[in-house]
Amino acid sequence: MSAEKPRWRGLIAAWLAAWIVAGAVAGAGALAVIEGGLFDATASTPHYPLVGWAAHAAFISSVKARAGDIAAPGHFSAAEVTAGFHDYQADCALCHGGPAVSRTPWVQGMTPTPPFLIDAARSWTPSQLYWIVGQGIKMTAMPAWRAVLTRGQVWNLVAFLEALPYLSGEDYARLKAADAAAGACVSNRGRPTLRIQGLGARRQHAIVTHSYRRGPEPALTPSRI
């Protein structure tokens, strides 16, 4: 029995030594990548598939873990959807586009490329959208809009994102035209919110009524934002 103890102690010591050596090798490799300039930090070169997958999976898990305690409004009004549209058109449309509206060409030079948000509300809950819009996303060009917007203004953007899947290209064009005619083609920070202009009463009612989900939390997939 006494001979068994030294044997097990030797195995444990060898196992610990192997882990120490492996850690030292990994640390040296990481240092070589960082100090040797081996990591390609250019935006013109996409991430390796494994790196891209790991970063996006970590992002999804992070949002789910942090947005769970955020209480979303029970419903969104036409005024909130319209207010969100004003800020979206001013600050978001260049990168994310809209129904029948392409993104600006220079987004192709960004890594990762900003996604279209037409169906974002079908992949994220309102609370998760509020967290993403308000807090931003590291290692992307997505800013934390809470730095310049109030909580209410961020919720207005969420209200518009919730309505976005129900807007056709014609609806979006009418909203833009009415917005321009009203002289509100800029961010509505500090401005009074307007009614949804350019849409008939029946179309407006359909969008506002059906744009807020009350069903179960949707599945999140890496193909989404």
C-alpha positions as CSV (number, residue, x, y, z in Angstrom):
1,M,0.0,0.0,0.0
2,S,2.9,2.3,0.8
3,A,4.3,1.8,-2.7
4,E,1.1,2.9,-4.3
5,K,1.2,6.4,-2.7
6,P,4.5,7.5,-4.4
7,R,3.1,6.1,-7.7
8,W,0.0,8.2,-7.5
9,R,1.9,11.2,-6.3
10,G,4.2,10.9,-9.3
11,L,1.2,10.7,-11.7
12,I,-0.4,13.8,-10.2
13,A,2.9,15.7,-10.4
14,A,3.4,14.7,-14.0
15,W,-0.2,15.8,-14.8
16,L,0.4,19.2,-13.1
17,A,3.7,19.6,-14.9
18,A,2.0,18.9,-18.3
19,W,-0.6,21.5,-17.6
20,I,2.0,24.0,-16.6
21,V,4.0,23.4,-19.7
22,A,0.9,23.6,-21.9
23,G,-0.1,26.9,-20.3
24,A,3.4,28.3,-20.8
25,V,3.4,27.3,-24.5
26,A,0.0,28.8,-25.0
27,G,1.1,32.0,-23.3
28,A,4.2,32.2,-25.4
29,G,2.2,31.6,-28.5
30,A,-0.3,34.4,-27.6
31,L,2.6,36.7,-26.8
32,A,4.1,36.0,-30.2
33,V,0.8,36.7,-32.0
34,I,0.4,40.0,-30.1
35,E,4.0,41.3,-30.1
36,G,5.0,39.8,-33.4
37,G,2.1,41.4,-35.4
38,L,0.8,38.1,-36.5
39,F,-2.8,39.0,-35.8
40,D,-4.3,40.7,-38.9
41,A,-6.2,43.7,-37.5
42,T,-7.3,45.1,-40.8
43,A,-11.0,45.6,-41.5
44,S,-10.5,44.5,-45.1
45,T,-9.7,40.9,-43.9
46,P,-12.6,39.0,-42.4
47,H,-12.2,37.0,-39.2
48,Y,-11.3,33.3,-39.4
49,P,-14.5,31.3,-39.3
50,L,-13.8,29.9,-35.9
51,V,-13.0,33.4,-34.5
52,G,-16.1,34.8,-36.1
53,W,-18.3,32.0,-34.7
54,A,-16.8,32.3,-31.2
55,A,-17.3,36.1,-31.1
56,H,-20.9,35.9,-32.3
57,A,-21.8,33.0,-30.0
58,A,-20.3,34.9,-27.0
59,F,-22.3,38.0,-28.1
60,I,-25.6,36.2,-28.2
61,S,-24.9,34.6,-24.8
62,S,-23.9,38.0,-23.3
63,V,-27.1,39.7,-24.5
64,K,-29.3,36.9,-23.2
65,A,-27.6,37.0,-19.8
66,R,-27.8,40.7,-19.4
67,A,-31.2,41.6,-20.9
68,G,-33.3,39.2,-18.9
69,D,-34.1,41.6,-16.2
70,I,-35.1,44.5,-18.5
71,A,-38.9,45.0,-18.4
72,A,-40.2,46.0,-21.8
73,P,-43.3,48.2,-22.3
74,G,-46.6,46.5,-22.6
75,H,-47.2,48.0,-26.0
76,F,-45.8,50.7,-28.4
77,S,-47.8,53.6,-29.7
78,A,-47.8,55.1,-33.2
79,A,-46.0,58.2,-31.8
80,E,-43.2,56.0,-30.4
81,V,-42.8,54.1,-33.7
82,T,-42.6,57.4,-35.6
83,A,-40.1,58.9,-33.1
84,G,-38.0,55.8,-33.5
85,F,-38.2,56.1,-37.3
86,H,-36.8,59.6,-37.1
87,D,-33.7,58.6,-35.2
88,Y,-33.3,55.4,-37.3
89,Q,-33.4,57.3,-40.5
90,A,-30.9,59.8,-39.2
91,D,-28.5,57.5,-37.4
92,C,-29.0,53.9,-38.4
93,A,-30.2,53.6,-42.0
94,L,-26.8,54.3,-43.6
95,C,-25.4,51.1,-42.0
96,H,-28.5,48.9,-41.7
97,G,-30.7,50.0,-44.6
98,G,-34.4,49.4,-44.6
99,P,-37.2,47.9,-46.6
100,A,-36.2,48.3,-50.3
101,V,-33.3,50.6,-49.1
102,S,-29.7,49.4,-49.4
103,R,-26.9,50.1,-47.0
104,T,-24.3,52.7,-48.0
105,P,-21.5,51.2,-50.1
106,W,-18.8,51.8,-47.5
107,V,-20.2,49.3,-45.0
108,Q,-18.7,46.6,-47.2
109,G,-15.3,47.8,-45.9
110,M,-16.3,47.1,-42.3
111,T,-15.6,43.8,-40.4
112,P,-18.1,42.6,-39.4
113,T,-20.5,44.0,-41.9
114,P,-23.5,45.7,-40.3
115,P,-26.6,43.5,-40.8
116,F,-29.9,44.5,-42.2
117,L,-32.4,44.9,-39.4
118,I,-35.6,44.3,-41.3
119,D,-36.3,41.0,-39.4
120,A,-34.3,41.7,-36.2
121,A,-37.4,41.8,-34.1
122,R,-38.1,38.2,-35.1
123,S,-34.8,37.1,-33.7
124,W,-34.5,39.2,-30.5
125,T,-37.0,40.2,-27.8
126,P,-37.7,43.9,-27.2
127,S,-35.6,43.8,-24.0
128,Q,-32.7,42.3,-25.9
129,L,-33.0,44.9,-28.7
130,Y,-33.0,47.6,-26.0
131,W,-29.8,46.2,-24.5
132,I,-28.1,45.9,-27.9
133,V,-29.1,49.4,-29.1
134,G,-28.3,51.0,-25.7
135,Q,-25.1,49.3,-24.9
136,G,-23.6,48.7,-28.3
137,I,-21.4,45.8,-29.4
138,K,-17.6,45.6,-28.9
139,M,-15.3,45.0,-31.8
140,T,-17.9,46.3,-34.2
141,A,-18.9,49.8,-35.3
142,M,-22.1,49.5,-33.3
143,P,-22.1,52.3,-30.7
144,A,-23.7,52.4,-27.3
145,W,-26.6,54.8,-28.1
146,R,-27.3,55.4,-24.4
147,A,-24.3,57.7,-24.5
148,V,-26.4,60.2,-26.4
149,L,-30.0,59.0,-26.2
150,T,-32.4,58.9,-23.2
151,R,-34.0,55.6,-22.2
152,G,-37.2,56.7,-23.8
153,Q,-35.5,57.4,-27.1
154,V,-33.8,54.0,-27.1
155,W,-37.2,52.4,-26.5
156,N,-38.6,54.5,-29.4
157,L,-35.9,52.8,-31.6
158,V,-37.0,49.4,-30.3
159,A,-40.6,50.3,-31.1
160,F,-39.6,51.1,-34.7
161,L,-37.6,47.9,-35.0
162,E,-40.6,46.0,-33.8
163,A,-42.7,47.6,-36.5
164,L,-40.0,47.2,-39.2
165,P,-40.9,43.6,-40.3
166,Y,-44.4,44.8,-41.1
167,L,-43.3,47.7,-43.3
168,S,-43.2,47.3,-47.0
169,G,-40.8,49.2,-49.3
170,E,-43.7,51.4,-50.2
171,D,-44.5,52.1,-46.5
172,Y,-40.9,53.0,-45.8
173,A,-40.8,55.3,-48.8
174,R,-44.0,57.1,-47.7
175,L,-42.6,57.6,-44.2
176,K,-39.4,59.1,-45.6
177,A,-41.4,61.4,-47.9
178,A,-43.7,62.5,-45.1
179,D,-40.7,63.0,-42.8
180,A,-39.0,65.2,-45.3
181,A,-42.1,67.2,-46.0
182,A,-42.5,67.8,-42.3
183,G,-38.9,69.1,-42.1
184,A,-37.9,66.3,-39.7
185,C,-35.3,64.5,-41.7
186,V,-32.9,64.8,-38.8
187,S,-32.8,63.1,-35.4
188,N,-35.8,64.0,-33.3
189,R,-33.7,64.5,-30.1
190,G,-35.5,67.3,-28.3
191,R,-38.2,67.5,-31.0
192,P,-41.9,66.7,-30.4
193,T,-42.8,63.3,-31.8
194,L,-45.1,63.2,-34.8
195,R,-47.9,60.9,-35.9
196,I,-47.1,58.3,-38.5
197,Q,-47.5,60.4,-41.6
198,G,-47.9,59.1,-45.2
199,L,-49.8,56.0,-44.2
200,G,-53.5,55.5,-44.2
201,A,-55.3,55.0,-40.9
202,R,-56.0,51.3,-41.6
203,R,-52.3,50.6,-42.6
204,Q,-51.0,52.5,-39.6
205,H,-53.3,50.6,-37.2
206,A,-52.2,47.2,-38.7
207,I,-48.5,48.1,-38.2
208,V,-48.8,49.4,-34.7
209,T,-51.3,46.6,-33.6
210,H,-49.3,43.7,-34.9
211,S,-45.7,44.9,-34.5
212,Y,-45.4,44.1,-30.8
213,R,-45.0,40.4,-30.1
214,R,-46.5,38.8,-27.0
215,G,-45.4,35.2,-27.8
216,P,-42.5,33.2,-26.5
217,E,-38.9,34.3,-26.8
218,P,-37.7,33.6,-30.4
219,A,-34.7,31.3,-31.2
220,L,-31.4,33.2,-31.7
221,T,-29.3,32.1,-34.6
222,P,-25.8,33.2,-35.6
223,S,-27.2,34.4,-38.9
224,R,-28.9,37.3,-37.1
225,I,-27.3,40.4,-35.7
